[in-house]
C-alpha cells in the first residue's frame, strides 16, 4: 500500500502530528535509521531523507 504522503527532509529524526491541528494525532518522534525512511504509525505519512542529506549518527 502506498503512503498517503511522502515528505522529503534533511533530518533523519522527525516529528509527526498528523498536520491537521486539532484533527491530527499525538506528536510522535521518529528515527529513520539506516534505511533513510520511516512511516508514521498513526497517519502513515512517509518521511524520506532528501537526496544528498546525511543520516545522523
TORKOL-4160 file (C-alpha; in steps of 0.2 Angstrom, whole numbers, padded with zeros to 4 digits, m for minus):
57
<pt num="1" X="0000" Y="0000" Z="0000"/>
<pt num="2" X="0006" Y="0017" Z="m0004"/>
<pt num="3" X="0009" Y="0030" Z="0009"/>
<pt num="4" X="m0004" Y="0044" Z="0009"/>
<pt num="5" X="0010" Y="0057" Z="0008"/>
<pt num="6" X="0029" Y="0057" Z="0006"/>
<pt num="7" X="0039" Y="0071" Z="0015"/>
<pt num="8" X="0057" Y="0074" Z="0010"/>
<pt num="9" X="0068" Y="0080" Z="0024"/>
<pt num="10" X="0086" Y="0085" Z="0028"/>
<pt num="11" X="0085" Y="0077" Z="0045"/>
<pt num="12" X="0085" Y="0058" Z="0050"/>
<pt num="13" X="0075" Y="0062" Z="0066"/>
<pt num="14" X="0057" Y="0069" Z="0063"/>
<pt num="15" X="0041" Y="0073" Z="0072"/>
<pt num="16" X="0024" Y="0070" Z="0065"/>
<pt num="17" X="0007" Y="0076" Z="0072"/>
<pt num="18" X="m0004" Y="0072" Z="0058"/>
<pt num="19" X="m0004" Y="0090" Z="0052"/>
<pt num="20" X="m0022" Y="0095" Z="0054"/>
<pt num="21" X="m0021" Y="0104" Z="0070"/>
<pt num="22" X="m0034" Y="0098" Z="0082"/>
<pt num="23" X="m0039" Y="0084" Z="0069"/>
<pt num="24" X="m0021" Y="0077" Z="0069"/>
<pt num="25" X="m0014" Y="0064" Z="0081"/>
<pt num="26" X="m0002" Y="0065" Z="0096"/>
<pt num="27" X="0015" Y="0071" Z="0091"/>
<pt num="28" X="0027" Y="0056" Z="0089"/>
<pt num="29" X="0046" Y="0057" Z="0086"/>
<pt num="30" X="0053" Y="0045" Z="0073"/>
<pt num="31" X="0071" Y="0040" Z="0068"/>
<pt num="32" X="0074" Y="0034" Z="0051"/>
<pt num="33" X="0089" Y="0023" Z="0055"/>
<pt num="34" X="0100" Y="0016" Z="0041"/>
<pt num="35" X="0085" Y="0014" Z="0028"/>
<pt num="36" X="0083" Y="0033" Z="0026"/>
<pt num="37" X="0064" Y="0032" Z="0028"/>
<pt num="38" X="0051" Y="0030" Z="0041"/>
<pt num="39" X="0032" Y="0029" Z="0041"/>
<pt num="40" X="0021" Y="0037" Z="0054"/>
<pt num="41" X="0012" Y="0023" Z="0064"/>
<pt num="42" X="m0003" Y="0035" Z="0066"/>
<pt num="43" X="m0006" Y="0043" Z="0049"/>
<pt num="44" X="0005" Y="0033" Z="0038"/>
<pt num="45" X="0014" Y="0048" Z="0031"/>
<pt num="46" X="0031" Y="0043" Z="0025"/>
<pt num="47" X="0047" Y="0053" Z="0029"/>
<pt num="48" X="0062" Y="0051" Z="0017"/>
<pt num="49" X="0079" Y="0059" Z="0018"/>
<pt num="50" X="0082" Y="0071" Z="0004"/>
<pt num="51" X="0095" Y="0067" Z="m0009"/>
<pt num="52" X="0112" Y="0072" Z="m0003"/>
<pt num="53" X="0106" Y="0073" Z="0016"/>
<pt num="54" X="0117" Y="0063" Z="0028"/>
<pt num="55" X="0109" Y="0052" Z="0041"/>
<pt num="56" X="0113" Y="0057" Z="0059"/>
<pt num="57" X="0124" Y="0046" Z="0069"/>
